[in-house]
Amino acid sequence: MISKDQLVAKILENFPDAKVLATDLTGGGDHWQLSVTAKEFEGLSMVQQHQLVYKALGSWVRKEIHALTLNTKAT
């Protein structure tokens, strides 16, 4: 189970100036809605932005996170 603080910290490790909003959709720490606004997304497609977030989360996506809804945008 991943906490909201852990998830936000993991994103901020990779996107230090990002604005991050994480919502645990079920209360179990494995279904998340994540909104990330970051300068690193500038000029990237939505798919590329999402790929960067998945890369930042690493093995969590395959192990601890069962479902993830992403909303991303550039600053």
N, C-alpha and C positions, 0 to 999 in steps of 0.2 A: 504494500500500500504506500502510495506517495502522498505526501501532504502538499497543500497549496503552497506553503513557503518553500518547500524543496523544489517544486516545479517552477515557481517564479525565479528562484535563485539559479536554477540550471539554465533558464533562458537568458538571464542577465549575465551569466558567465560568457555567453557567446555574443550577446547584443547588449553591451553595458549601458547604453543610453535609451534602451527601449522602454516603451510603456507596455506593461503586461497586465492582463486581467485573466485570472484563472478561476473557473467555476467547476466545482465537483458536482457532476450532474446526478449522482446516485448516493453520495455520502460514503461510498466504499473506497474512494481513492484510486479507482481504476477507469472511470469514465469521466473525461474532462472536456470542457469547452475552453479554448484558449484564444485570446485576442492579443496580437502582438503588433505594435507599431514601431518600426525601426528604420533608421536611415540606411541600413545595409540592404533594404529591400528596394531602394531607388533604382528604377530602370529594369526591374525584374518582373517577369510574368508571375501570376498568382501561383502557378505550379512551381516555379523556381523558388518563390518565397516559402512555400510549404516544404519544399525539399530541404531548405536551409534549417527550418525549424525541426524537421524530423532528424536531420543530421545532428543538431544540437542536443536533442533528447537521447540520441544513441540507442543503446540496448533497452532503455526504459520502454520504448515503443513496442518492442517485441516481447517484453517480459511483464513489466508492471502495469503498463497502460493497455487496457483492453479496447477502449474506444476513445477517439480524439476528434473533436470538431475544431477546425482552425479558421480563424479570421485574421488575415494579415494585411498590412498596408504600409506604404512608405511614409516617412514623416515629411 
